[in-house]
């Protein structure tokens, strides 16, 4: 079976699922084994991909504070710890690291400062 046919099949399955059809009914209508149909229905290719509603970094609202701490010589690990302690920050260390590395002040400074 060609790739195009598989893709058309997956799109047909997705369309029928969106209309509320059962797996059994879709399989019968398209002439597929129910297991094959279920596998296609569960694949990422047939599911609508949605991103976060607000894809802004959790760190953005602390931008000025993070800049100030970074410019004063604090490491990203320390900045993360201070955000957790002083602002009840729930984001990960890596989100702080990515945010700091995206700042223009971090550009040209090489890798992240260590403790």
C-alpha angles and dihedrals in degrees: 000000000000123000091245092057092050091051092048089049092051091049091049090050091049091049094050092045089053089053089056099254117156121244090246093052093047092049091050093046094049096038095242133138109257091238092052090048092049091049091053092045091053096047120107090239093069098040119088108248112225127182127208114292091236110029093183115123117264085231095060095089089056094048098123093044092048091048091050093049093045093048090050089059104261117148120239089249091056091045089054091049092049092049090052093047101040102031104025087242112189099189124108128260088247092058089055091046092051091046093050091047090052092056117100090232090063093049111099093016091096120220126002118286116256125227 
